[in-house]
């Protein structure tokens, strides 16, 4: 699952992690991203100490056996972690889906945490790149889901997503026990408080987002990439 920042990506990982047939892994390319870019994210040193930072070793793991004898392996990725020096050929051994969010709401949330965030931090370019690669290989569009659509109709959208992925929908995906997971990344203490308190998807709450004028160019840059994926999203 290739996601952008500041959406329901961790809740989606919880949903799939609630399935008895599914293993999950949390942002496996994050340590490589931190090592190469040098960005000072919260918990940087803990992440580098706890997670593999060699992308080739990560790719070998992700295309290897599914852990714990499970049938499905849900791999939660932030798309911007797929840096240019990472080869793409190993992606062809995986099944891909895409999680997007309205760009104005995403930007408003992102800049609260990273005031200097730019287009490269949105992951939209990588999402579209991977989407095109997969669509060319399959001869059809891979599944795209919009975060707000999932919050409005979690059962219907998860059913549609599972159907598109050729796996059975399971009602266990709608609820989970609160608290941390052993599969959460080392960054969880900095980011996952809301998810750790949750027991399911939060109800959808409409937002009125007004971005300052200084962020309008970033929004304009994001729009065509987002709209390409939005037009092909799954619907209930």
C-alpha positions as CSV (number, residue, x, y, z in Angstrom):
1,X,0.0,0.0,0.0
2,X,1.6,3.2,-1.2
3,X,0.4,6.1,0.9
4,X,1.0,9.8,1.1
5,X,1.6,11.5,4.5
6,X,-1.0,12.5,7.1
7,X,-3.8,10.2,6.2
8,X,-5.2,7.0,7.6
9,X,-2.3,4.8,6.6
10,X,-1.7,3.4,10.2
11,X,-5.4,2.8,10.7
12,X,-5.4,0.8,7.4
13,X,-2.4,-1.2,8.7
14,X,-4.5,-1.9,11.8
15,X,-7.4,-3.0,9.7
16,X,-5.3,-5.5,7.7
17,X,-3.4,-6.6,10.8
18,X,-6.7,-7.6,12.3
19,X,-7.1,-10.3,9.7
20,X,-5.9,-13.7,10.9
21,X,-4.5,-14.5,7.5
22,X,-2.4,-11.3,7.2
23,X,1.1,-10.2,8.4
24,X,1.9,-6.5,8.4
25,X,5.1,-4.4,8.2
26,X,5.4,-0.7,8.9
27,X,7.2,1.6,6.5
28,X,10.2,-0.7,5.9
29,X,12.0,1.9,3.7
30,X,11.9,4.6,6.4
31,X,15.3,3.9,7.9
32,X,16.9,4.0,4.4
33,X,15.1,7.3,3.7
34,X,16.4,8.8,7.0
35,X,20.0,7.6,6.4
36,X,20.2,8.9,2.8
37,X,18.4,12.2,3.2
38,X,19.7,13.1,6.7
39,X,16.3,14.6,7.7
40,X,15.9,15.2,11.4
41,X,12.6,13.4,12.0
42,X,11.5,12.7,15.6
43,X,13.2,9.5,16.8
44,X,15.6,9.4,14.0
45,X,18.4,7.7,15.9
46,X,16.0,5.1,17.4
47,X,14.7,4.3,13.9
48,X,18.2,3.9,12.4
49,X,19.2,1.6,15.3
50,X,16.1,-0.6,15.1
51,X,15.4,-0.9,11.4
52,X,17.3,-2.1,8.3
53,X,18.7,0.9,6.3
54,X,20.0,-1.0,3.3
55,X,17.2,-0.8,0.7
56,X,18.4,-3.9,-1.1
57,X,18.1,-6.0,2.0
58,X,14.7,-4.5,2.7
59,X,13.6,-5.3,-0.9
60,X,14.8,-8.9,-0.5
61,X,12.8,-9.3,2.6
62,X,9.7,-7.8,1.1
63,X,9.7,-10.1,-1.8
64,X,10.6,-13.2,0.3
65,X,8.4,-15.5,2.4
66,X,5.4,-14.0,4.2
67,X,6.1,-14.0,8.0
68,X,4.5,-16.3,10.4
69,X,3.1,-18.6,7.7
70,X,0.4,-16.1,6.8
71,X,-1.1,-15.9,3.3
72,X,-1.1,-12.1,2.8
73,X,1.5,-9.6,3.7
74,X,0.3,-6.0,4.0
75,X,3.3,-3.7,3.5
76,X,2.6,-0.1,4.6
77,X,4.8,2.4,2.6
78,X,5.1,6.1,2.5
79,X,5.6,6.7,-1.2
80,X,8.3,9.4,-0.8
81,X,10.5,6.8,0.9
82,X,11.1,5.3,-2.5
83,X,14.1,7.4,-3.3
84,X,15.5,7.7,-6.9
85,X,18.5,5.5,-6.2
86,X,16.3,2.5,-5.3
87,X,15.9,0.2,-8.2
88,X,12.3,-0.5,-9.2
89,X,12.5,-4.0,-10.6
90,X,11.7,-5.8,-7.4
91,X,8.3,-4.0,-7.3
92,X,7.1,-6.3,-10.1
93,X,6.9,-9.2,-7.6
94,X,4.3,-7.5,-5.4
95,X,0.6,-6.5,-5.7
96,X,0.1,-2.8,-5.4
97,X,-2.6,-0.4,-4.1
98,X,-2.6,3.3,-3.4
99,X,-4.0,5.4,-0.6
100,X,-4.6,9.1,-1.3
101,X,-6.0,12.1,0.6
102,X,-7.4,15.5,-0.6
103,X,-4.2,17.6,-1.1
104,X,-5.4,20.7,0.7
105,X,-6.2,18.7,3.9
106,X,-2.9,16.7,3.5
107,X,-0.8,19.9,3.1
108,X,-2.5,21.6,6.1
109,X,-1.7,18.7,8.3
110,X,1.8,18.1,6.9
111,X,3.0,21.6,7.5
112,X,2.0,21.5,11.1
113,X,4.6,18.8,11.6
114,X,7.1,19.9,8.9
115,X,6.7,23.6,8.3
116,X,9.2,23.5,5.4
117,X,7.5,20.6,3.6
118,X,7.6,20.6,-0.2
119,X,6.2,18.6,-3.1
120,X,8.8,15.9,-2.6
121,X,7.4,15.2,0.9
122,X,3.9,14.4,-0.4
123,X,4.9,11.2,-2.2
124,X,2.5,12.0,-5.1
125,X,5.1,11.8,-7.8
126,X,6.2,8.3,-6.6
127,X,2.6,7.2,-6.3
128,X,1.9,8.1,-9.9
129,X,5.2,6.6,-11.1
130,X,4.4,3.3,-9.4
131,X,0.8,3.4,-10.5
132,X,1.9,3.8,-14.2
133,X,4.4,1.0,-13.9
134,X,1.9,-1.4,-12.4
135,X,-0.9,-0.3,-14.9
136,X,1.5,-0.9,-17.8
137,X,2.4,-4.3,-16.6
138,X,-1.2,-5.4,-15.7
139,X,-3.0,-3.7,-18.6
140,X,-5.4,-2.1,-16.1
141,X,-5.5,0.3,-13.3
142,X,-4.4,-1.0,-9.9
143,X,-6.8,0.0,-7.0
144,X,-6.7,3.5,-5.5
145,X,-8.7,4.4,-2.4
146,X,-9.4,7.8,-1.0
147,X,-9.0,8.1,2.8
148,X,-12.2,10.1,3.3
149,X,-14.2,7.6,1.3
150,X,-13.0,4.9,3.6
151,X,-14.0,6.9,6.7
152,X,-17.5,7.5,5.2
153,X,-18.1,3.8,4.2
154,X,-15.4,1.6,5.7
155,X,-17.2,-1.7,5.1
156,X,-18.1,-0.9,1.5
157,X,-14.7,0.5,0.6
158,X,-12.7,-2.3,2.2
159,X,-14.9,-4.8,0.5
160,X,-14.2,-3.1,-2.9
161,X,-10.5,-2.9,-2.1
162,X,-10.3,-6.6,-1.1
163,X,-12.2,-7.6,-4.3
164,X,-9.8,-5.5,-6.4
165,X,-6.8,-7.3,-4.7
166,X,-8.5,-10.7,-5.2
167,X,-8.6,-11.5,-1.5
168,X,-11.7,-12.1,0.6
169,X,-13.1,-9.3,2.7
170,X,-13.2,-10.1,6.4
171,X,-15.3,-8.2,8.9
172,X,-12.4,-8.3,11.4
173,X,-10.9,-5.4,9.5
174,X,-13.5,-3.0,11.0
175,X,-12.3,-3.2,14.6
176,X,-9.1,-3.8,16.5
177,X,-7.9,-3.7,20.1
178,X,-6.4,-0.5,21.3
179,X,-2.7,-0.2,22.2
180,X,0.6,-0.6,20.4
181,X,1.7,-3.5,18.3
182,X,5.0,-5.3,18.0
183,X,4.9,-4.7,14.3
184,X,4.8,-0.9,14.8
185,X,7.9,1.0,13.7
186,X,10.3,2.5,16.3
187,X,8.7,5.9,15.5
188,X,5.3,4.9,16.9
189,X,5.8,6.7,20.3
190,X,6.1,10.0,18.3
191,X,3.2,9.5,15.9
192,X,0.7,6.8,16.9
193,X,-1.0,8.1,20.0
194,X,-4.4,8.5,18.2
195,X,-4.3,5.1,16.5
196,X,-3.2,3.4,19.8
197,X,-6.3,4.8,21.4
198,X,-8.6,3.8,18.6
199,X,-10.7,0.6,18.2
200,X,-11.7,1.2,14.6
201,X,-11.9,3.8,11.9
202,X,-12.9,7.3,13.2
203,X,-16.2,8.7,11.8
204,X,-15.8,11.0,8.9
205,X,-15.8,14.6,9.8
206,X,-16.0,17.2,7.0
207,X,-13.2,19.8,7.0
208,X,-13.1,23.3,5.7
209,X,-9.5,23.8,4.8
210,X,-8.1,27.3,4.0
211,X,-4.4,27.3,3.2
212,X,-2.3,30.5,3.5
213,X,-1.4,32.1,0.3
214,X,2.2,30.9,0.7
215,X,1.1,27.3,0.3
216,X,-1.0,27.8,-2.8
217,X,1.9,27.1,-5.2
218,X,2.4,23.7,-3.4
219,X,-1.3,22.9,-3.7
220,X,-1.2,23.8,-7.4
221,X,1.7,21.5,-7.9
222,X,0.0,18.6,-6.1
223,X,-3.4,18.9,-7.9
224,X,-2.7,17.3,-11.3
225,X,-0.9,14.3,-9.7
226,X,-3.7,13.8,-7.1
227,X,-6.5,14.3,-9.7
228,X,-5.0,11.6,-11.9
229,X,-5.3,9.0,-9.1
230,X,-8.6,10.4,-7.8
231,X,-10.3,9.9,-11.1
232,X,-9.5,6.2,-10.9
233,X,-10.4,5.6,-7.3
234,X,-12.5,2.7,-6.1
235,X,-16.1,3.6,-5.1
236,X,-18.5,1.9,-2.8
